[in-house]
Amino acid sequence: MMQSLLSSSVEQDIVTDPFPYFSTQTAIAPEVCAQLIAEFPPLETVTQGMPTASNERFSYPARLALSNKGLSPLWREFIEYHVSQAFLNQFVQLFQNQIRACYPNFEADFGRIDQLRAGIRGLDDFSNADVLLDAQICINTPVVGAPCSVRRGHVDAPNKLFFGLFYLRPEADFTTGGDLEIYRLKDREQVYRGGFVDDHYLKLVQTIPYQTNHCVIGINSIRSLHGVTVRNVTDQPRLFFNLVGEVNRPLFDTSPYALSPTWVDRTIEQSAKAVKKLARVVRSRTA
């Protein structure tokens, strides 16, 4: 049987503050993890031949991976399991109490939790599935020019029920940074810019290192704030496996908690509008 990233977890492992998640440093058998790293597909496969910039994320979705005979059998089996009904059932069994706690109306809106039907994002739709799953082979490209973070404090898209990250760091990668941080809000709630929150409104709860065979899986909510630390300049890509479970409508809305625009924000916005207006005038006079 294909190893699941949830196999070694029980409900008692779940942390509930500031949101429900668990992490483990030994997600699967070490020899299987090592084989996944050794058989990680070429970067041009993950990027699909697109040009790359410094520390840029690329995700190769299950809908493409499952039909790509160039991927190793182990990788195809690993992906196939993590977009299966069996995996969704395993996730639900582990997190069902936390789903109900986060979303008391979930079953009224989406159906009984123990009967949720799985589909594959990009191949199925919500006419024949309740949760669309994806299992992506992912990279952050090498860092050139200056150290940077690929993404700071944020919550994921509001139609995402859960997220998962499984790290596949090669032994040759000695780069510092690229760790996952879990946050809670400090002392106010009206701090969101869409799904993002500036660092000075956040309090660090836990750092989950970018470490081989380390996995974190959690419920996505308005409180599921996380981000990635700055990576130093390196020729090494950051390798990981990403899990997604989407439902057919938003689970939360950050707009009531939007950060009130400051004088600086309003000035920048007004300046941008002025520049656009001037550009239109110049174009009209030179046409």
N, C-alpha and C positions, 0 to 999 in steps of 0.2 A: 504493500500500500504506500502511495506517495506520502511523504512527510508533510504535515501541515504546520504552518507557523503558529497555530493555536494548540498543537497537541500537548505541549508541556504546561498549559495554563489551566488554572481553576479559578472560580469566582473569587476566592479569598485573595488572589493575587491582584485584584483590581484596586487601583487607587481611585478614590472618588472626589478628591479635592485637588485642584479647582474644577476638574471634570473627570469623567470615568475613563481610565486608560490603564494598561499594564505594560511593563517592559521586562524583557528578559535578555540576558547576555548569552544564553545557550538555546536559541530558538529551534534549531534542528541539529541533527548529528553532525559533528565537526567534519567528517569525511565527505558528507553530502554538500555542506557549505563550501568546502575547499574545491569540490568538483564544479559547483556552479561558478565560482570565481575563475577557475581554470578554463571553463567553457563559455565565459561571458562573451557575448557577440562583439564583433568589431565596432568601433565607434561610428563608422560610416553607416552601419546597419541601424543603430539606435537613432542617429541624426537623420536617417533617410536621405543622406547625401546633401543636406542643407548646409550652407555656410555657418560657421560658428563664431561666437565672440567669447570674451573672457567670462568664465564662471557662469555659463548659460546652461539652463536645464533643458534636456531633451528626454521625451518619454516615448517608448515604443509600446503601443497598446496590444492587448491580447488579441484583438480582432485581426491584427496583422501577424502577430507571432505564431498563432495557432496553425496558420497555413504556410509558414516559412520553413521549408525543409532544410534551409541553411542553419537553423538553430539546432543545437544538440538535442537528442531525445530527452535527456534529463530536463533541459530547460522547457521544452514543450509540455512535458508531463507536469512539471512544477507549476507552470502557468495555468494549464488546463484544470488542475485541482482547485486553484485559488479563484477560479471564476465558476465553480460548480455549485450545484444545489447542496452537496455534502458540506462544502465550506461554509455556505450561508447558514445551514442548519447548525454547524458547530459554533459559528459566531453568535447566533441567536441564543443558543443554549447557555453560552458563557455570559452574554451581556443583556439578556432580556429584562432583568430587574432594573438595570441601569437605564435602558431605553425608556422603560415606563416612568422612571424617576425624572429623567430629563424631559420627556415628552408625554405627559399624562393622557393626551388625546390621540396618541399615535395610532392605536388600534381602531379608533373611530374613523380616522382619516385614511389609513393605509391597509387595514385588515389585521386579522389576528397575527400576532408576532410569531407564533409557532407554526404558521401556515404560509409565511412569506415565500413567494416563488422567485427563484433566481433567473436572471438573464445575463447576457454578455453585452456590455456597452458597445454600441456600434454595429452589432449584429442583430440584437433583439430590441424590442421596444416595450412600452408599458401596457400594450394590449395583451401581451402574454407573459409579463413579469411584473413583480412588485418592487424588486431591487435589481438594478443593473450593476453588475460587477465588472471591475477592470483589474488587471494584474499586469503592471507595466515594468519593463526593463528600463531603468533610468540612469542618466549620468548628469553630473555637473561638469562642464568642460574645464580643462586646465585654466589656472589663474595667471594672467599675464598683465603687466603694467603696474598694478597696485593691488594690495590685499582688498578683499571685498566679501560681502555676504550675498548669497543668491536670493535670500528672502528673509526679512526681519519679522517682527511680531505681527501675526495675522490669525484670522480664522478662515477655514476653507469655505468653499461655496455653500450657500445655505441649503441646497438640495442634496448635500452629501450627508449620509447617515453615519458613516464611519470612515476612518483613514487608517492606513498602516504603512510603516516604513521598516524595511529589512536591509541592514547594511552589509555590504560585500567588499569590505576594504582589503585590497591586496597587500601582501607582506611588504612589497617594495615601496609602499606609500608611507612616507614619514612626514607628510604635510601636517602642520598644526591647524586647528580650526575645523569647520564643517560639522560641528556637533549640533544636536537638536536641543533647544531650550524650551521648557514648559513654563508658562507665566500665569499669574493672576493679576487683575487690576489692582492698583494701589489704593486709591481713596476716592475715585470718582468714576462714573459710568459713561458720561457723555464724552467719549474719547475716540470713537471709531471714525476712520476715513474709509468708507466702504467696509472692506473686511480687514483693514490694517489699523494698527494702533502704534503710535510713536513710543520709542523705548522708555522715555521718562515717565510714562503713565503705567509702566509694567514693573512687577516684582518677580524676580526669578524664583521658581519653585524647585526645579530639577534640571540638571544637565544630563542628557543621554549621549554618551560619546559616540562619535563615528568610529565604530569598532566592529570588526568581523563577527558575524553571527548575532549581532544585537538587533532586537526587533522591538518596536512599540506599536501598539494598536489601540485606538480609542474612539469613543463616540464624538462626533462632531456637533458642536453647539456654539452658541454665542459666547460661551466661556472657554472654549477649547483653543486658547491662545498659545501659539508656538512659533518658533523662528529658528533660523540657522545662524550659527556664529560665523564670524569672518574667517575666511580661508586665506592663508598666506600664499604668496606667489609660488606656483608649482607647475611642473609639466605632467602631473598625475591627475586624471579625472577622478571624480567622486562617484562611486558605483553603488547603486541601491535598487531595491525592488519596491514598488509602490502599489498599495492596495486601495481600491475605491469601491464604495457602495453607495449608489445614488437612488433617490426616490423621485416621484414625479412632480413634487412641488416643494417650495422652500419650507424648511423646518423652523426657521427663525428669521428675524429682520433686524439688521443693525441700524437702520435709518432713525428710529427714535432715540438712539444713543450716539448720534453723529456729533462730532466735535464742532462746537460753535466756531465759525470762522473768525480769526483774529484780524486786527488791522493789517498785518503783513499779508495774510491770505487774501483779504479783499483788495489790497493794493496790487498784488501779483495778478489776480483775476482781472482787475480793471485794465492793467497794463497789457495783458494778453489780448483782451478785446480791442484795445486801441490799436495794437500792432496789426491785428487781423483787418480792422477797418481801414487802416492806412494802406495795407497791401491791396485791398479791393479797389481803393481809389487809384493807386498807381497802375494797376492792371487795366482799369477802365480808361485811363488817359493815354495808355500806350497801345491800346487795342486798335 
